[in-house]
């Protein structure tokens, strides 16, 4: 498309180019289809890079009764897919909430390569990478106390607030390497979509962005995810913040967020983008790649994997990692690729059947 528009600009000028761009855009949109029609399911796991497993996994094991599903060496084909050097190696542990088949966490420990935290010394208003994995809990005050005793920290103490018709508690727990766990307790109405317990399966991933509308357009128009909500207002009076925003700024610093997922309705497999307008943070997107430390990506299964990848290439979505027949213990041998958002976060899609 870029070659065509350049040729027209040289030959006929900008007016014809604008009309041609509109025609091409309409033609491209006509071939797009919702993500659910490619057979994209909820994300099955998040990939999290750590230096040691136990300081991070202990909280899930002891507080949430999570189960170790698989562990072992990372296959050479997966390291090659990540474009890691030949001297790199690694191990993994795959942890899941009881009875869960989605929203698991794959902790990876790379060796033989230099690493730095993706969101090093970051605050919520610093953009780039994946800010948090979201889970639910049936008792946030108890989980908060246990997390602090286990060596975790928090953006703030637990807060209580209304979102739509839901009465909620929330806290953002902070673990090693800038790994954030955003925990929600729905006090009313009752939540029944999946088992909750002290720490449920992951159901969402939060990405802090420079421009919410541009980020929303990436997931909605290019990845073809469905929009769950788009909100951008604050209470008129100051209120306690779950993102560490000082009390006297909370009515003027606007948190604007949009949540999307491949298929609606549903309570899992979400991506959320948030812009904090009023504080200027750092852009950490250049660090948001393996083997750096922190939340690297979330992985979605796709039935029509090749068609979906062709669609993304047509819409010029950056695909920095792609490989066929990658051995991923706990998933199988799969074709897989990763896309990069405008704010540097990675989202992966793997073929949802055995090769």
VEXLOLUM-639276 format. One record per residue (C-alpha): x, y, z. Coordinates in steps of 0.1 Angstrom, whole numbers, plus 5000, padded with zeros to 4 digits. Layout:
BEGIN
XYZ
...
***
This chain:
BEGIN
500050005000
502850245009
504550184975
501250254957
500650584975
504150704969
503750634932
500450824930
501951114950
504751164925
502451124895
499251314905
499751504937
498351494972
494651524963
494551194944
496751034970
494251114997
491450964977
493450654969
494350615006
490650635015
489850364988
492650135000
491550185036
487950095028
489049795008
491249675036
488549715062
486149505041
488449205045
488649245083
486549025106
486149005143
488848825162
486348565174
485848455138
489448345137
488848125167
490748325192
490248205228
491048365261
494648405269
495948085284
499048215301
501148515308
504948485304
506848645333
510648665335
512248625369
515748565384
514348315410
511048125411
510248095448
510148465458
507348515432
505548185431
505348145469
502448385473
500348205446
501147865461
500547955498
497748215495
495948095464
496647725464
497847745429
499247425413
502547365395
501347215362
504647185344
508347265349
511647195332
514047325306
512947585280
513247425246
515947555222
513247625196
511447865220
514748045228
515348075191
511848215186
512648475212
515848555192
518048475222
521748395216
522948035213
524648055248
521248135264
519347875283
516447875307
514047695329
510247745334
507547685359
503847685348
501447765376
497647765374
494847845398
492847545409
490547405382
491747675357
492647615321
493247975312
494848275330
497848065341
501348215347
504548085330
507548195350
510748175330
514348205343
516848285316
520648225320
523648315299
522148655288
522149005302
518849125317
517349435332
513749505346
511249605319
509549855342
512549945364
511750175393
508450255376
505250425387
501850365373
502050665350
505250535333
504250375300
505550065282
505449695288
502649525307
501849695340
499949415358
498149085356
494549115370
493048845393
490048825416
489948745453
487348655479
489248845507
491549125497
492349245533
493548895542
495548865510
497049205515
498349105549
499748775536
501448945507
503149205529
504348925552
505748735521
507849025510
505549185485
504649555486
501749755472
500950075453
498450165481
496450005508
493249835496
490550075485
486750035480
484950185451
481950155427
482350065390
479050055372
476749835393
479649665411
480849725446
484549645446
487749635466
491049655448
494749655456
497849645433
500449415448
504049465438
506449175436
510049145424
511249295391
508249535388
505749245386
502349385396
499249185406
496049385404
493549215427
489749275426
487149155451
483549195440
481549255472
478349275452
476749145431
478148785435
480748685410
480148335396
481848315362
484848115375
486248005409
487748285428
489348185461
492148395476
493848435442
491948345411
493148275376
494348575356
491548745336
493049065323
496449235316
496849605321
499149815298
499950185306
499850385274
500750735261
497550765241
494550565250
492650625218
495550505197
496050205219
492350115218
492450155180
495349905178
493449635196
490049715183
490749795146
493849595139
493649305162
489849315159
489149265196
485749355209
485349655231
484149575267
484149935281
485750275276
485750505306
487550835314
485951025343
486951085379
484951165410
484451545416
485951515451
489351355459
489350985466
491850725475
493750585445
494750235438
497650355416
499550565442
498250895429
498351145458
494951215474
494751585464
495451505428
492851225423
490051445411
492251625385
494551355372
492351155349
492650775345
491150685312
490850315304
489450085277
489149705280
488949465251
488849095244
488548865214
484948755220
482148925239
480648855264
483048685287
484948735319
488448615308
491048685282
490949065284
493449335276
493149675292
494850005282
495050305306
496350655301
497050865333
496551225320
498151485342
501351315353
504251285328
506150955332
508950785315
508550565283
509950215292
508750045260
512249985246
512949735275
509749535269
511349235253
512748895264
514948815283
514249125304
512649085338
508949135344
505749055325
506748985289
503448885272
500148705273
499448405250
496148355230
495248035212
494048085176
492247815155
492747995121
496248095130
497648155095
494648355083
494848575114
498648635109
497948725073
495248975084
497749135108
500449165082
497949325058
497149585085
500949635090
500949525126
504549485139
505449115143
508849105160
508848735168
507448445147
508348075143
506747745133
506947425153
508047575185
508147335215
506347495244
506047255273
502547255286
501147375253
502747155228
504547205195
502947515179
503347785153
503448115173
504048485167
504048795188
502749145179
504049465194
501649745204
502350115199
503450125236
505849835233
503849555250
503849205234
500848985228
501348635214
499148415193
499748035189
498147775167
495347605187
495847245176
498646995175
500947005144
***
